[in-house]
Amino acid sequence: MSSFFYSFQNGQSQDLAFDKKGIFIDLNLGAGLPTGQLKERFGFHQIIGGGLSYEPPQGKSMSLGVKYSFGFGNTVHEDVLGPYRTTDLGQIIGEDGLLNNVQLKERAMWVHVYTGKIWTMGRQDVATHGLSWKLGLGFLQHRIRIQDDARSATQLNTDFRKGLDRLTNGFSILGFLGYEFRSHSGRVNFYTGFEPILGFTEIRRSYNYDLQNSTLGIGRKDLILNFKFGWYLPFFIKDDSALIEY
């Protein structure tokens, strides 16, 4: 019978993590820059994310997992509110007749199923470490968030907002190349590196009110270059059936 045990449980796990399969919880932070077509819409963004993966005994085969990331930023190059702003201060007139400073934000998310491996480098006596690569397939979505903190521009809190947010999504490919460190004790496990994402997307809104046109069904290639740092929380699988009494 198999059972889970957490690698921080006690000092006896010092030599077990190296040759045990397990489930790894991935917590990560990062930052990135859109390039290509997406650069025309957004600028620098930050990232928080998480994931779950199955990790075989280290160095014996490839891992398999799923990752989710949420990206957010304050730089939006497409001013979808341009036609509705006042000419002098660039603000929006609210329902109360007062000027309202409505802000535009970037919001994005991507989720991928991936596989990967570590190419070991140097001495491996206390840890498995080296060059890490991952390749995944999944889904990318991004939009412009219209942030009305005063809630006075009620015209932007209806379906009219959908004609301005540029909701875009589609199939995407994830890559990763960096450095990964997994101690044999299971207590120190981290990675850092570059994560490019290529999305084959389409805008999902039927009409852009600010441009008075439609871009529905027009394909895009959205490329994002991210830098990630992540930490693993491992739960190793102990196979009790492998124990033989003499």
C-alpha positions in Angstrom: 0.0 0.0 0.0 1.3 3.5 -0.9 1.1 6.5 1.4 2.1 10.2 1.3 4.6 11.7 3.6 5.7 15.4 3.7 9.4 15.9 3.2 9.7 18.2 6.2 8.2 15.6 8.5 11.4 14.5 10.3 15.1 14.1 9.9 14.7 10.5 8.7 13.6 11.8 5.3 17.2 13.0 4.6 18.0 10.2 2.2 14.5 9.4 0.9 13.7 12.3 -1.3 16.3 11.5 -4.0 14.8 8.1 -5.0 11.1 8.6 -4.3 8.3 9.7 -6.6 6.0 12.4 -5.3 3.5 15.2 -5.8 5.0 18.7 -5.9 3.0 21.9 -5.1 4.5 24.8 -7.1 4.3 28.4 -5.8 5.8 31.1 -8.0 6.3 34.8 -8.7 7.5 36.6 -11.7 7.5 39.5 -14.1 7.3 39.8 -17.8 7.0 41.9 -21.0 4.6 41.4 -23.9 6.3 41.4 -27.3 5.0 41.3 -30.9 1.4 42.3 -31.3 0.7 42.2 -27.6 3.4 44.9 -27.1 1.0 47.3 -28.8 -1.6 46.7 -26.1 0.3 46.2 -22.8 3.6 46.9 -21.1 5.4 45.4 -18.1 3.4 43.1 -15.8 3.8 41.1 -12.7 2.8 37.4 -12.1 1.7 35.1 -9.4 1.0 31.5 -10.0 0.8 27.9 -8.8 0.8 24.4 -10.0 0.8 20.7 -9.2 3.1 18.1 -10.7 3.9 14.4 -10.5 7.7 13.9 -10.0 9.2 10.5 -10.7 12.4 9.4 -8.8 14.9 12.1 -9.7 16.7 11.7 -13.0 14.7 8.5 -14.1 12.0 10.0 -16.3 10.1 13.3 -17.1 7.8 15.1 -14.8 4.1 15.8 -15.6 2.1 18.7 -14.3 -0.2 21.6 -14.6 0.5 25.3 -14.1 -1.7 28.4 -13.6 -0.5 32.0 -13.7 -2.3 35.3 -13.3 -0.7 38.4 -14.8 -1.5 42.0 -13.9 -0.1 45.4 -14.9 -0.7 49.1 -15.0 0.6 49.9 -18.5 -2.1 49.9 -21.2 -1.1 51.4 -24.6 -4.5 51.1 -26.2 -6.7 53.8 -24.7 -10.1 52.4 -25.3 -11.6 55.3 -23.4 -10.0 57.9 -25.7 -13.2 59.0 -27.5 -15.0 59.4 -24.2 -12.5 61.4 -22.3 -12.6 65.2 -21.8 -10.2 67.0 -24.1 -8.5 69.1 -21.4 -7.9 66.7 -18.5 -8.5 63.3 -20.2 -11.0 62.2 -17.6 -14.5 60.6 -17.8 -17.7 62.5 -16.9 -19.6 60.4 -14.4 -23.4 60.1 -13.9 -23.1 62.8 -11.1 -21.6 65.3 -13.6 -18.2 65.2 -12.0 -14.9 64.3 -13.5 -13.8 60.7 -12.8 -10.3 59.4 -13.3 -11.0 55.9 -14.7 -7.9 53.8 -15.0 -7.0 51.0 -17.5 -5.2 47.9 -16.3 -3.9 44.7 -17.8 -5.3 41.4 -16.7 -4.1 38.1 -18.1 -4.2 34.4 -17.2 -2.7 31.2 -18.7 -3.0 27.6 -17.8 -0.9 24.7 -19.2 -0.3 21.0 -19.0 3.5 20.4 -19.2 6.3 17.9 -19.1 9.9 18.6 -18.3 13.2 17.3 -17.0 16.5 18.4 -15.2 19.8 18.1 -17.1 22.1 17.6 -14.1 25.3 19.6 -13.7 28.2 19.4 -11.3 28.2 17.3 -8.1 24.9 15.7 -7.1 25.8 14.4 -3.6 23.4 16.7 -1.6 21.0 17.8 -4.3 19.8 17.1 -7.8 20.4 20.4 -9.7 21.1 21.7 -13.1 19.5 23.1 -16.3 15.7 22.6 -16.2 13.4 22.7 -19.2 9.6 22.4 -19.5 7.2 22.4 -22.5 3.5 22.8 -22.2 0.2 23.2 -24.1 -2.7 25.2 -22.9 -4.8 28.4 -22.9 -4.0 32.1 -22.8 -6.4 34.9 -22.1 -5.9 38.7 -21.7 -8.2 41.7 -21.5 -8.2 45.4 -20.5 -9.7 46.0 -17.1 -11.6 49.3 -16.8 -11.2 50.4 -13.2 -13.8 52.9 -12.0 -13.0 53.3 -8.3 -15.6 56.0 -7.7 -18.3 53.9 -9.5 -19.8 57.1 -10.9 -19.2 56.3 -14.6 -22.1 53.9 -14.7 -22.0 53.8 -18.5 -18.8 51.7 -18.1 -20.4 49.2 -15.7 -22.9 47.8 -18.2 -22.6 45.6 -21.3 -20.9 48.7 -22.9 -17.8 47.6 -21.1 -17.6 44.4 -23.1 -17.2 46.5 -26.3 -14.1 48.1 -24.8 -12.2 45.4 -22.9 -10.6 43.6 -25.9 -11.2 40.2 -24.4 -8.8 37.9 -26.3 -8.0 34.2 -25.8 -6.9 31.0 -27.5 -4.5 28.1 -27.7 -0.9 28.7 -26.4 2.5 27.0 -26.0 4.6 27.4 -22.8 8.3 26.9 -22.6 10.7 27.2 -19.7 14.5 27.2 -19.5 16.4 27.9 -16.2 18.1 26.5 -13.2 16.5 24.0 -10.7 17.7 22.8 -7.3 16.2 19.9 -5.4 17.9 18.8 -2.2 18.0 15.1 -1.4 16.4 15.9 2.0 13.4 17.4 0.2 13.7 20.6 2.3 15.1 23.0 -0.3 13.5 22.9 -3.8 13.4 25.9 -6.1 13.8 27.0 -9.7 14.4 30.2 -11.6 14.5 31.0 -15.3 12.7 32.3 -18.4 9.2 31.3 -19.4 8.1 32.3 -23.0 4.5 31.9 -23.9 3.2 32.0 -27.5 -0.5 32.4 -27.9 -2.6 31.8 -31.1 -5.5 33.9 -30.0 -8.6 35.8 -31.3 -10.5 38.7 -29.9 -13.9 37.4 -28.6 -15.9 40.6 -28.7 -18.1 41.2 -31.7 -17.6 45.0 -31.9 -15.1 47.5 -30.6 -17.2 50.6 -29.6 -14.3 53.0 -29.4 -13.0 52.1 -32.9 -16.5 51.5 -34.4 -15.3 48.4 -36.1 -15.1 44.6 -35.6 -12.0 42.5 -35.3 -13.9 39.3 -34.4 -12.2 36.2 -35.8 -9.0 37.9 -36.8 -6.0 35.7 -35.6 -3.3 37.0 -33.4 0.2 35.8 -32.3 0.7 37.0 -28.7 4.2 36.5 -27.3 5.0 37.0 -23.6 8.5 36.8 -22.2 8.4 36.1 -18.4 11.0 35.6 -15.7 9.9 33.3 -12.9 11.1 32.2 -9.5 9.3 29.3 -7.9 9.4 27.1 -4.7 8.3 23.5 -4.5 6.5 22.0 -1.5 7.0 18.2 -2.0 4.8 15.3 -0.8 6.7 12.1 -1.5 5.0 8.7 -2.1 6.2 6.0 0.2 5.6 2.5 -1.2 5.1 0.4 1.9 4.6 -2.8 -0.2 8.3 -2.6 -1.2 9.3 -3.4 2.4 10.2 -7.1 2.9 10.6 -8.7 6.3 13.2 -11.3 6.8 
